[in-house]
Amino acid sequence: MTEQLLTQESAADPAVRALYEESFPDEERIPWDDLLRLVKAMPLEFTVYREGEDLLGLTIVYPRPRLSWFWYFAVPPEKRGRGIGQRILSALLARYAGRSAVLDMEDPGQPGAPNPEQRRRRAAFYRRNGFRETGVGKTFGTVAMTILLAGDDTFTTADYDALLAEIFRFWKPKT
């Protein structure tokens, strides 16, 4: 598996954009052009994973001194369940060793969620890989998010608000 930080070539690859857009609901996704501007403006690490020419996944990480925010993580649906996500997540945890990792995901306990089984599988995947619940969460529109953490650190609502404020200095979501 090769890892490559986003380049103009990979940003122009329709498969990379399609994976990003199909993997995250509208409520959780920054529009593609805004995302590309944000990647240039902030210290975001947008990584594309391949085996030869075959797209295996993508991640967007916001590395911070105390912790790294694993913001977006996607594997093509037809490649899930083959250990690819495990390999990518292991590579991420190794790359950012020495600091905690945090991520937000759709809350598997949200009543009436349209994808409860997918949320439960995703939460179980992260727990198997060393992440734990923090008790921190927020609701954006109709989507409840929960925060998971790997490492010895703690993560509070104030920490989440600070991360979001940093992002919003560079990008304002449409309301």
Secondary structure, 3 states (H helix, E strand, C coil): CEEEECCHHHHCCHHHHHHHHHHCCHHHCCCHHHHHHHHHHCCCEEEEEEECCEEEEEEEEEECCCEEEEEEEECCHHHCCCCHHHHHHHHHHHHCCCCEEEEEEECCCCCCCCCHHHHHHHHHHHHHCCCEEEEEEEEECCEEEEEEEECCCCCCHHHHHHHHHHHHHHCCCCC
